[in-house]
Amino acid sequence: MDFKGQVAIVTGGGRGIGRAIAEGLAKKGVNVAIADINLDAVNEAVAAIAALGVKAIGIQLDVSNSESVKKTFDDMRREFNRIDILINNAGITKDNLLIRMKEEDWDSVVNINLKSVFLCSKEAIKDMSKQRYGRIVSISSVAAFMGNAGQANYSASKAGIVGLTKTIAKEYASRGITANAVAPGFIKTAMTDVLPENVKEEMIKLIPAGRFGTVEDVANAVIFLASPDSDYITGHVIHVNGGMYM
């Protein structure tokens, strides 16, 4: 997968899956912009990625705000003069049973998880269309396909990413732009680390592979879809869940 010198932006790239994706791209020689609401996490990630020998910049970004998104992409254009890869990774959860879910919790999850993909993809496509080349990879979830009690807002937002991805793929394939999604299952993160052991054991019983995934498992799938090697793949979802959903 030779795409050294290309330019990627990773939303929510300061921690977890986003940072693993950014580091994986950097190891392939891709220059990376880390965009995240958490500036401390951005600065830490940029320092680590720059040490890998590529150009890395950090941008504080509210992915749900159109003006913030536009400014971020304008900054990228000034810094790199091109955008080859967009990774829509930013996301949050605000869980509750449907009847107890507050309207503001529905709105914030849908705005950050789904509206962000619309806003960022719209900006990136301006550059990718001129280049006649681009890769858009968005992070969905197994919850988009199975549902999950207490996550009506999250499941809906991640399912929306799939529909949006397929539409982008159809609209822009002729411009050399591919759009795909990756749907992780249960992934080992700081959030799962604090779960009680008995809860973890019950979760693992649902996974034929018998373990939680790692952030690197997800990043590997994303990096393939972001590479020139995936040129004839568009409008698809790669499930990274150890067989939990097939």
Secondary structure, 3 states (H helix, E strand, C coil): CCCCCCEEEEECCCCHHHHHHHHHHHHCCCEEEEEECCHHHHHHHHHHHHCCCCCEEEEECCCCCHHHHHHHHHHHHHHHCCCCEEEECCCCCCCECHHHCCHHHHHHHHHHHHHHHHHHHHHHHHHHHHHCCEEEEEECCCHHHHCCCCEHHHHHHHHHHHHHHHHHHHHHHHHCEEEEEEEECCECCHHHHCCCHHHHHHHHCCCCCCCCECHHHHHHHHHHHHCHHHCCCCCCEEEECCCCCC
